[in-house]
Amino acid sequence: MMTRNRIFILAAMVGMANALPARADVTGNPLLDGWTAYGNSLARGTYVTGTANYSYATFGMGLLVEAGSNLQISDGLFPWDAGDHILAVGGILQSPGALGWTVTGTPINSLLAHANGPKLQVKFGTSAATWSTSTTAPGGGNGNSSSGSGGGRIQVWTPTYMPLDNDPYTWEVNSGQLLVPKSGNLLWSGGSLDARVARMIWNFDPFSGEVASWELLLNVSLVRELNPGYSGLLPDFGDFAIMTVQDTDNAFTDARVAMMPIPEPTTTGLLILLGVSRGWRKFRAARGV
């Protein structure tokens, strides 16, 4: 478990998130990276449903891949190119503070002591998503976070049971690394997707023995490129997402965030970035690269 001092320091830092500039690189800590904070997972207006009572600060952001950043990734047929749209959701474990109502049921963050958890998961929704936050306090909650209400959501998650001998990742060894989700740890209602359209990164706290912060990312530009005939909605900037922290496949806590884009200096700059990216993709396709 996290020490009292570490929890309160993280809690105090969350209020600074909106004052920080968004970083080009990602670190696994959404506060450090300047992402937009959306409140505690158990707070009124953020909490959706679930009985696990995991307490974590929630973050969301819409990013553009910047040249030279660690999100510009050469990966064969699945590259992350400068100008690509990235949807990003993250969290930081924290003491809940004032929530606006009384939490009942499972003691807050008591499930963190379980050996293989928690599982971290995001449902990236489209503009047609009808997800809603709860009007009743945690200990159950009546909000809507069902997959069928995501308007064509794309779902990404970390390994369910970690660490195990047959799992390629562990919390401690892979801390701070930008990783591809395991094959099968990605679902889309519109069809099949290679896991390389997504990335995950977390920071492990050796003092508490727990994952302390995390970020899950989806390259929606790459999803669109890989599915040129798809005419339905895809998640994009400004849409909602559901962040889930779950005790393996058991009790969970769902929270709702938005993925607003970072402010751009000029519209012209944005168009140049996107134009270069699209032109380079067409060049590679013509060359068979």
VOBA-1610 file (N, C-alpha, C; in pm, whole numbers, padded with zeros to 5 digits, always signed):
BEGIN
Met+00084-00120+00000Met+00000+00000+00000Met+00088+00125+00000Met+00036+00234-00055Met+00112+00358-00058Met+00115+00421+00082Thr+00227+00483+00119Thr+00237+00549+00248Thr+00147+00672+00249Arg+00108+00715+00373Arg+00019+00831+00386Arg+00080+00955+00321Asn+00210+00981+00342Asn+00273+01100+00286Asn+00272+01097+00134Arg+00303+00978+00075Arg+00305+00971-00071Arg+00166+00994-00129Ile+00064+00938-00063Ile-00073+00955-00112Ile-00112+01102-00111Phe-00085+01172-00002Phe-00127+01311+00008Phe-00048+01402-00085Ile+00081+01369-00107Ile+00159+01447-00203Ile+00100+01434-00343Leu+00064+01311-00384Leu+00002+01290-00515Leu-00131+01362-00522Ala-00210+01357-00416Ala-00340+01423-00415Ala-00325+01572-00434Ala-00227+01632-00366Ala-00205+01776-00377Ala-00159+01815-00517Met-00080+01726-00580Met-00025+01758-00712Met-00131+01755-00820Val-00238+01677-00803Val-00338+01663-00908Val-00402+01796-00944Gly-00421+01883-00845Gly-00483+02012-00872Gly-00400+02101-00962Met-00272+02068-00983Met-00184+02148-01067Met-00191+02107-01214Ala-00261+01998-01245Ala-00250+01938-01379Ala-00287+02033-01491Asn-00395+02112-01473Asn-00440+02198-01581Asn-00347+02316-01604Ala-00254+02340-01512Ala-00161+02452-01528Ala-00033+02412-01600Leu-00016+02283-01625Leu+00107+02236-01686Leu+00090+02221-01837Pro+00194+02249-01915Pro+00186+02225-02059Pro+00194+02076-02088Ala+00122+02031-02193Ala+00128+01890-02232Ala+00265+01859-02290Arg+00325+01748-02250Arg+00457+01708-02297Arg+00447+01635-02428Ala+00554+01643-02507Ala+00561+01568-02632Ala+00580+01419-02603Asp+00666+01387-02505Asp+00686+01249-02464Asp+00579+01209-02364Val+00561+01078-02347Val+00476+01029-02240Val+00563+00953-02141Thr+00528+00964-02012Thr+00613+00910-01906Thr+00543+00803-01823Gly+00412+00786-01842Gly+00335+00698-01755Gly+00273+00772-01639Asn+00305+00902-01625Asn+00247+00987-01521Asn+00172+01101-01589Pro+00039+01095-01596Pro-00038+01196-01670Pro-00030+01335-01609Leu-00004+01345-01479Leu+00014+01476-01417Leu+00142+01540-01466Leu+00252+01465-01464Leu+00380+01515-01512Leu+00372+01552-01659Asp+00292+01479-01736Asp+00281+01503-01880Asp+00185+01616-01914Gly+00119+01674-01813Gly+00034+01790-01836Gly-00103+01760-01893Trp-00154+01640-01869Trp-00286+01604-01920Trp-00395+01669-01835Thr-00515+01676-01887Thr-00627+01739-01818Thr-00681+01646-01709Ala-00698+01699-01587Ala-00750+01621-01475Ala-00902+01628-01473Tyr-00967+01515-01444Tyr-01113+01509-01441Tyr-01168+01466-01306Gly-01088+01470-01201Gly-01138+01442-01069Gly-01110+01300-01023Asn-01137+01275-00896Asn-01116+01143-00839Asn-01219+01044-00892Ser-01177+00920-00904Ser-01263+00816-00961Ser-01389+00791-00879Leu-01389+00828-00750Leu-01504+00806-00664Leu-01586+00932-00642Ala-01547+01042-00706Ala-01613+01171-00682Ala-01740+01184-00764Arg-01832+01261-00712Arg-01955+01292-00784Arg-01922+01364-00915Gly-01978+01318-01024Gly-01952+01377-01155Gly-01844+01306-01234Thr-01767+01220-01167Thr-01665+01139-01234Thr-01695+00990-01221Tyr-01732+00948-01100Tyr-01762+00807-01072Tyr-01881+00759-01156Val-01869+00638-01207Val-01976+00581-01291Val-02043+00463-01222Thr-01967+00357-01196Thr-02026+00240-01132Thr-01914+00148-01084Gly-01951+00042-01011Gly-01854-00055-00962Gly-01844-00055-00812Thr-01811-00171-00755Thr-01810-00188-00610Thr-01670-00197-00550Ala-01564-00188-00632Ala-01428-00209-00581Ala-01377-00091-00497Asn-01428+00029-00523Asn-01386+00150-00452Asn-01236+00176-00464Tyr-01183+00159-00585Tyr-01047+00205-00615Tyr-01050+00357-00624Ser-00956+00422-00558Ser-00947+00568-00560Ser-00827+00610-00643Tyr-00852+00680-00753Tyr-00743+00726-00838Tyr-00783+00857-00906Ala-00685+00943-00927Ala-00706+01065-01003Ala-00717+01029-01150Thr-00815+01085-01219Thr-00839+01053-01360Thr-00791+01164-01452Phe-00742+01125-01570Phe-00688+01220-01667Phe-00726+01176-01808Gly-00742+01272-01897Gly-00764+01243-02038Gly-00698+01350-02123Met-00666+01315-02248Met-00602+01412-02337Met-00612+01364-02480Gly-00622+01458-02573Gly-00605+01430-02715Gly-00471+01486-02758Leu-00386+01403-02816Leu-00249+01442-02851Leu-00224+01429-03000Leu-00126+01503-03048Leu-00069+01481-03180Leu+00073+01429-03161Val+00108+01324-03232Val+00245+01274-03225Val+00341+01382-03274Glu+00442+01412-03195Glu+00541+01511-03235Glu+00668+01441-03283Ala+00727+01495-03387Ala+00850+01438-03441Ala+00957+01435-03333Gly+01023+01321-03319Gly+01130+01308-03221Gly+01084+01267-03082Ser+00953+01260-03059Ser+00903+01218-02928Ser+00901+01067-02920Asn+00879+01014-02800Asn+00876+00868-02787Asn+00748+00807-02839Leu+00655+00892-02887Leu+00534+00841-02953Leu+00551+00830-03104Gln+00661+00880-03158Gln+00690+00857-03300Gln+00761+00721-03308Ile+00686+00621-03351Ile+00731+00482-03338Ile+00737+00416-03475Ser+00852+00364-03512Ser+00866+00284-03634Ser+00831+00140-03600Asp+00725+00089-03659Asp+00678-00045-03623Asp+00620-00115-03745Gly+00702-00127-03850Gly+00660-00198-03970Gly+00535-00139-04033Leu+00430-00220-04043Leu+00304-00176-04102Leu+00218-00096-04004Phe+00268-00076-03882Phe+00190-00011-03777Phe+00266+00106-03715Pro+00317+00198-03798Pro+00397+00309-03744Pro+00309+00417-03678Trp+00364+00482-03579Trp+00302+00600-03520Trp+00379+00721-03575Asp+00316+00794-03666Asp+00382+00902-03739Asp+00352+01039-03679Ala+00440+01133-03704Ala+00417+01271-03662Ala+00284+01320-03719Gly+00202+01381-03633Gly+00072+01431-03675Gly-00043+01337-03646Asp-00015+01212-03612Asp-00122+01117-03582Asp-00202+01162-03459His-00334+01135-03462His-00421+01163-03349His-00408+01051-03245Ile-00375+01088-03122Ile-00362+00991-03014Ile-00464+01025-02905Leu-00543+00926-02868Leu-00636+00941-02756Leu-00569+00881-02633Ala-00571+00954-02522Ala-00492+00917-02406Ala-00575+00929-02279Val-00570+00823-02197Val-00639+00822-02068Val-00543+00767-01964Gly-00543+00825-01844Gly-00451+00779-01742Gly-00503+00800-01602Gly-00423+00755-01505Gly-00463+00769-01366Gly-00344+00768-01272Ile-00369+00815-01149Ile-00270+00812-01041Ile-00343+00768-00915Leu-00295+00663-00850Leu-00354+00621-00724Leu-00341+00733-00621Gln-00448+00758-00545Gln-00442+00867-00449Gln-00545+00846-00337Ser-00522+00916-00227Ser-00624+00927-00124Ser-00738+01011-00179Pro-00865+00975-00155Pro-00975+01040-00226Pro-01002+01184-00187Gly-00978+01225-00062Gly-01013+01360-00022Gly-01164+01379-00021Ala-01210+01503-00041Ala-01353+01533-00042Ala-01416+01484-00173Leu-01521+01403-00161Leu-01582+01343-00279Leu-01722+01396-00308Gly-01786+01459-00210Gly-01921+01510-00232Gly-02029+01413-00187Trp-01992+01295-00140Trp-02085+01198-00085Trp-02008+01095-00003Thr-02081+01006+00064Thr-02018+00907+00152Thr-02002+00774+00082Val-01879+00723+00079Val-01851+00595+00015Val-01880+00483+00114Thr-01952+00381+00066Thr-01983+00266+00151Thr-01935+00138+00085Gly-01936+00029+00160Gly-01899-00100+00103Gly-01752-00128+00119Thr-01687-00173+00012Thr-01546-00212+00015Thr-01458-00096+00064Pro-01371-00118+00162Pro-01281-00010+00206Pro-01197+00042+00089Ile-01180+00172+00084Ile-01114+00236-00030Ile-00972+00182-00048Asn-00943+00138-00170Asn-00812+00086-00212Asn-00766-00039-00136Ser-00858-00104-00067Ser-00820-00226+00005Ser-00786-00341-00088Leu-00835-00338-00212Leu-00810-00447-00306Leu-00673-00436-00373Leu-00599-00330-00346Leu-00466-00315-00405Leu-00369-00422-00355Ala-00399-00482-00240Ala-00309-00581-00182Ala-00315-00715-00254His-00411-00735-00344His-00422-00862-00414His-00302-00883-00506Ala-00255-01007-00515Ala-00124-01036-00574Ala-00113-01001-00722Asn-00218-01018-00800Asn-00205-01004-00945Asn-00264-00875-01001Gly-00323-00794-00921Gly-00394-00678-00974Gly-00315-00549-00954Pro-00379-00437-00993Pro-00508-00436-01061Pro-00494-00443-01213Lys-00602-00477-01280Lys-00606-00464-01425Lys-00650-00322-01458Leu-00583-00259-01555Leu-00614-00123-01600Leu-00676-00130-01738Gln-00787-00063-01758Gln-00862-00077-01882Gln-00926+00055-01922Val-00933+00080-02053Val-01001+00199-02105Val-01095+00158-02217Lys-01216+00212-02214Lys-01307+00206-02327Lys-01306+00344-02391Phe-01251+00354-02511Phe-01248+00481-02586Phe-01379+00490-02664Gly-01465+00586-02628Gly-01596+00597-02692Gly-01596+00691-02810Thr-01703+00682-02890Thr-01722+00772-03004Thr-01817+00885-02964Ser-01847+00973-03061Ser-01939+01084-03033Ser-02081+01035-03007Ala-02109+00909-03038Ala-02242+00852-03013Ala-02253+00782-02878Ala-02146+00785-02799Ala-02149+00719-02668Ala-02253+00783-02577Thr-02322+00701-02499Thr-02424+00750-02406Thr-02388+00716-02262Trp-02259+00709-02234Trp-02214+00683-02099Trp-02254+00796-02005Ser-02283+00763-01880Ser-02324+00864-01783Ser-02262+00835-01648Thr-02241+00940-01568Thr-02188+00925-01434Thr-02301+00890-01338Ser-02264+00846-01218Ser-02361+00797-01121Ser-02430+00911-01047Thr-02555+00889-01011Thr-02627+00983-00924Thr-02634+00931-00781Thr-02577+00811-00757Thr-02570+00756-00622Thr-02425+00730-00586Ala-02395+00727-00458Ala-02257+00718-00410Ala-02195+00581-00438Pro-02061+00576-00444Pro-01990+00449-00458Pro-02027+00350-00348Gly-02013+00225-00387Gly-02068+00116-00312Gly-02165+00044-00405Gly-02165+00085-00529Gly-02256+00031-00631Gly-02257+00123-00751Gly-02329+00234-00738Gly-02335+00332-00847Gly-02434+00292-00954Asn-02497+00390-01018Asn-02597+00361-01120Asn-02563+00424-01255Gly-02437+00462-01274Gly-02397+00519-01403Gly-02391+00414-01512Asn-02379+00460-01637Asn-02376+00370-01753Asn-02236+00367-01812Ser-02174+00249-01811Ser-02042+00234-01875Ser-02038+00107-01959Ser-02153+00056-01997Ser-02157-00069-02073Ser-02092-00051-02210Ser-02031-00158-02259Ser-01963-00152-02388Ser-02059-00114-02500Gly-02183-00162-02493Gly-02280-00133-02597Gly-02325+00011-02602Ser-02292+00089-02497Ser-02330+00230-02493Ser-02215+00321-02537Gly-02106+00261-02588Gly-01990+00340-02627Gly-01995+00393-02769Gly-02101+00363-02843Gly-02116+00416-02979Gly-02015+00361-03077Gly-01961+00241-03050Gly-01856+00184-03135Gly-01721+00197-03069Arg-01718+00174-02939Arg-01598+00194-02857Arg-01484+00100-02899Ile-01362+00141-02865Ile-01243+00057-02876Ile-01189+00039-02735Gln-01169-00084-02693Gln-01136-00117-02556Gln-00995-00174-02548Val-00914-00122-02455Val-00774-00162-02439Val-00748-00189-02291Trp-00671-00295-02259Trp-00642-00321-02120Trp-00505-00387-02101Thr-00454-00373-01979Thr-00329-00438-01940Thr-00357-00585-01911Pro-00252-00668-01896Pro-00276-00809-01862Pro-00363-00824-01738Thr-00451-00924-01742Thr-00545-00945-01632Thr-00477-00999-01507Tyr-00383-01089-01527Tyr-00314-01151-01413Tyr-00164-01124-01429Met-00112-01038-01345Met+00027-00999-01361Met+00087-00974-01222Pro+00206-01023-01191Pro+00290-01102-01281Pro+00265-01252-01270Leu+00275-01322-01379Leu+00272-01467-01383Leu+00384-01514-01475Asp+00426-01637-01460Asp+00540-01687-01538Asp+00512-01685-01688Asn+00385-01700-01727Asn+00354-01706-01870Asn+00313-01571-01927Asp+00333-01464-01851Asp+00296-01331-01898Asp+00423-01257-01941Pro+00419-01185-02054Pro+00541-01116-02100Pro+00578-00993-02018Tyr+00486-00942-01937Tyr+00511-00818-01864Tyr+00495-00839-01714Thr+00567-00757-01637Thr+00544-00747-01492Thr+00544-00599-01455Trp+00475-00566-01346Trp+00466-00427-01305Trp+00603-00366-01280Glu+00688-00438-01209Glu+00816-00382-01167Glu+00918-00378-01279Val+00936-00489-01350Val+01041-00497-01452Val+01012-00403-01568Asn+00885-00387-01606Asn+00849-00307-01724Asn+00805-00166-01690Ser+00829-00123-01566Ser+00792+00012-01526Ser+00861+00116-01613Gly+00785+00216-01660Gly+00840+00325-01739Gly+00862+00293-01885Gln+00820+00175-01931Gln+00840+00135-02071Gln+00710+00152-02150Leu+00724+00200-02274Leu+00609+00214-02363Leu+00589+00080-02434Leu+00479+00011-02401Leu+00460-00127-02440Leu+00338-00147-02529Val+00342-00250-02612Val+00226-00292-02690Val+00141-00383-02602Pro+00010-00365-02597Pro-00074-00458-02520Pro-00059-00601-02571Lys-00088-00697-02486Lys-00086-00836-02529Lys-00186-00857-02641Ser-00156-00950-02731Ser-00250-00986-02836Ser-00380-01033-02773Gly-00490-00975-02815Gly-00619-01010-02756Gly-00666-00914-02650Asn-00578-00824-02605Asn-00617-00726-02503Asn-00666-00596-02567Leu-00738-00611-02677Leu-00795-00498-02748Leu-00919-00547-02821Leu-01031-00477-02804Leu-01157-00513-02869Leu-01216-00392-02938Trp-01280-00416-03053Trp-01349-00310-03128Trp-01478-00368-03182Ser-01586-00297-03159Ser-01715-00344-03208Ser-01724-00337-03360Gly-01631-00264-03423Gly-01636-00249-03569Gly-01555-00354-03644Gly-01483-00440-03574Gly-01403-00541-03642Gly-01281-00578-03558Ser-01181-00635-03623Ser-01059-00675-03552Ser-00951-00569-03569Leu-00865-00557-03469Leu-00756-00460-03472Leu-00630-00526-03418Asp-00517-00492-03478Asp-00389-00534-03424Asp-00360-00452-03298Ala-00303-00516-03198Ala-00276-00449-03070Ala-00177-00334-03084Arg-00103-00329-03196Arg-00004-00223-03213Arg-00064-00086-03244Val-00197-00078-03255Val-00261+00054-03264Val-00268+00119-03126Ala-00232+00045-03022Ala-00238+00097-02885Ala-00103+00084-02817Arg-00084+00160-02709Arg+00033+00150-02625Arg-00009+00169-02479Met+00073+00118-02388Met+00049+00135-02246Met+00182+00160-02176Ile+00176+00238-02069Ile+00296+00268-01992Ile+00253+00296-01849Trp+00331+00246-01752Trp+00298+00268-01612Trp+00426+00292-01532Asn+00407+00341-01408Asn+00517+00359-01315Asn+00488+00278-01189Phe+00584+00194-01153Phe+00571+00108-01036Phe+00640+00174-00917Asp+00575+00172-00801Asp+00632+00227-00679Asp+00687+00112-00594Pro+00820+00096-00586Pro+00876-00017-00510Pro+00851-00007-00360Phe+00824+00113-00310Phe+00800+00129-00167Phe+00663+00074-00127Ser+00562+00101-00212Ser+00428+00049-00183Ser+00407-00089-00242Gly+00491-00125-00342Gly+00473-00251-00411Gly+00355-00251-00506Glu+00312-00130-00551Glu+00196-00116-00639Glu+00230-00030-00760Val+00151-00046-00866Val+00158+00049-00976Val+00103+00181-00925Ala+00175+00291-00947Ala+00138+00421-00891Ala+00065+00510-00991Ser+00104+00501-01118Ser+00042+00583-01222Ser+00048+00508-01355Trp-00035+00550-01449Trp-00042+00477-01576Trp-00104+00564-01686Glu-00078+00524-01810Glu-00136+00588-01928Glu-00165+00480-02033Leu-00283+00484-02092Leu-00322+00396-02201Leu-00354+00482-02322Leu-00300+00447-02439Leu-00308+00533-02557Leu-00357+00456-02679Leu-00433+00525-02764Leu-00486+00467-02887Leu-00455+00561-03003Asn-00394+00507-03110Asn-00365+00584-03231Asn-00483+00571-03325Val-00576+00667-03317Val-00698+00658-03397Val-00671+00686-03545Ser-00565+00761-03577Ser-00526+00781-03717Ser-00484+00649-03780Leu-00410+00569-03705Leu-00367+00440-03756Leu-00484+00344-03769Val-00578+00349-03675Val-00699+00266-03686Val-00773+00298-03814Arg-00786+00426-03844Arg-00858+00467-03965Arg-00783+00424-04091Glu-00651+00437-04089Glu-00572+00398-04205Glu-00581+00248-04232Leu-00586+00170-04126Leu-00591+00024-04142Leu-00730-00026-04181Asn-00830+00061-04176Asn-00967+00023-04209Asn-01028+00125-04304Pro-00973+00136-04427Pro-01017+00243-04519Pro-01162+00230-04562Gly-01219+00111-04556Gly-01358+00094-04597Gly-01458+00113-04485Tyr-01410+00139-04366Tyr-01501+00153-04252Tyr-01565+00292-04254Ser-01698+00297-04252Ser-01768+00426-04264Ser-01835+00469-04133Gly-01820+00388-04029Gly-01881+00423-03901Gly-01798+00520-03821Leu-01847+00549-03702Leu-01777+00641-03613Leu-01656+00574-03548Leu-01553+00652-03525Leu-01437+00609-03447Leu-01420+00707-03331Pro-01361+00663-03221Pro-01329+00758-03114Pro-01238+00868-03167Asp-01255+00988-03115Asp-01168+01098-03159Asp-01166+01206-03053Phe-01094+01314-03082Phe-01080+01424-02987Phe-01217+01472-02938Gly-01227+01496-02807Gly-01348+01550-02749Gly-01448+01446-02704Asp-01430+01319-02742Asp-01522+01214-02702Asp-01493+01169-02559Phe-01588+01094-02502Phe-01571+01041-02367Phe-01501+00906-02369Ala-01439+00873-02256Ala-01379+00742-02234Ala-01414+00697-02093Ile-01412+00565-02074Ile-01433+00507-01941Ile-01301+00445-01895Met-01247+00495-01784Met-01128+00438-01722Met-01173+00338-01617Thr-01116+00217-01622Thr-01151+00111-01527Thr-01027+00062-01454Val-01035+00053-01324Val-00936-00019-01244Val-01009-00138-01184Gln-00956-00259-01207Gln-01030-00380-01175Gln-00943-00481-01101Asp-01002-00550-01008Asp-00935-00657-00935Asp-00938-00783-01022Thr-00835-00801-01105Thr-00830-00904-01210Thr-00960-00897-01291Asp-01040-01004-01294Asp-01168-01000-01367Asp-01287-00984-01273Asn-01260-00931-01154Asn-01365-00924-01052Asn-01410-00780-01029Ala-01418-00737-00905Ala-01472-00606-00872Ala-01392-00495-00938Phe-01458-00384-00974Phe-01396-00276-01050Phe-01452-00141-01007Thr-01383-00035-01052Thr-01432+00102-01038Thr-01419+00172-01173Asp-01531+00218-01226Asp-01535+00289-01354Asp-01547+00439-01331Ala-01472+00518-01408Ala-01480+00663-01403Ala-01484+00717-01546Arg-01552+00830-01566Arg-01565+00887-01701Arg-01475+01009-01716Val-01404+01014-01829Val-01319+01129-01863Val-01347+01168-02007Ala-01294+01282-02048Ala-01302+01326-02187Ala-01161+01332-02245Met-01152+01333-02377Met-01022+01335-02444Met-01012+01461-02529Met-00999+01575-02460Met-00992+01703-02529Met-00852+01723-02586Pro-00842+01779-02707Pro-00710+01797-02769Pro-00631+01907-02700Ile-00497+01896-02708Ile-00413+02003-02657Ile-00430+02125-02747Pro-00420+02246-02690Pro-00432+02366-02773Pro-00320+02373-02875Glu-00354+02406-02998Glu-00255+02421-03103Glu-00224+02569-03125Pro-00097+02603-03154Pro-00061+02744-03176Pro-00142+02807-03289Thr-00156+02738-03401Thr-00232+02790-03513Thr-00296+02674-03586Thr-00408+02702-03652Thr-00472+02601-03736Thr-00381+02563-03851Thr-00306+02659-03902Thr-00216+02631-04013Thr-00112+02526-03974Gly-00057+02541-03853Gly+00042+02444-03807Gly-00015+02304-03800Leu-00141+02294-03755Leu-00205+02164-03747Leu-00223+02103-03885Leu-00269+02184-03979Leu-00291+02134-04114Leu-00161+02090-04179Ile-00052+02162-04152Ile+00078+02123-04208Ile+00119+01987-04153Leu+00105+01970-04021Leu+00143+01843-03960Leu+00065+01727-04019Leu-00068+01745-04031Leu-00152+01639-04084Leu-00122+01613-04230Gly-00095+01719-04305Gly-00064+01703-04447Gly+00064+01626-04468Val+00167+01658-04390Val+00294+01586-04401Val+00274+01439-04367Ser+00197+01413-04259Ser+00175+01274-04218Ser+00104+01195-04327Arg-00003+01253-04382Arg-00079+01182-04485Arg+00005+01160-04610Gly+00085+01265-04648Gly+00169+01252-04766Gly+00272+01143-04751Trp+00330+01133-04632Trp+00431+01031-04607Trp+00369+00892-04610Arg+00247+00878-04558Arg+00178+00750-04562Arg+00153+00707-04707Lys+00109+00800-04791Lys+00082+00769-04930Lys+00211+00729-05004Phe+00321+00800-04971Phe+00449+00769-05033Phe+00492+00627-04998Arg+00480+00593-04869Arg+00520+00459-04827Arg+00432+00352-04892Ala+00302+00382-04904Ala+00213+00284-04965Ala+00251+00260-05112Ala+00285+00368-05181Ala+00322+00356-05322Ala+00451+00280-05339Arg+00542+00293-05243Arg+00669+00222-05248Arg+00660+00080-05194Gly+00540+00047-05136Gly+00523-00085-05078Gly+00594-00103-04947Val+00621+00011-04877Val+00696+00005-04752Val+00599-00025-04636
//
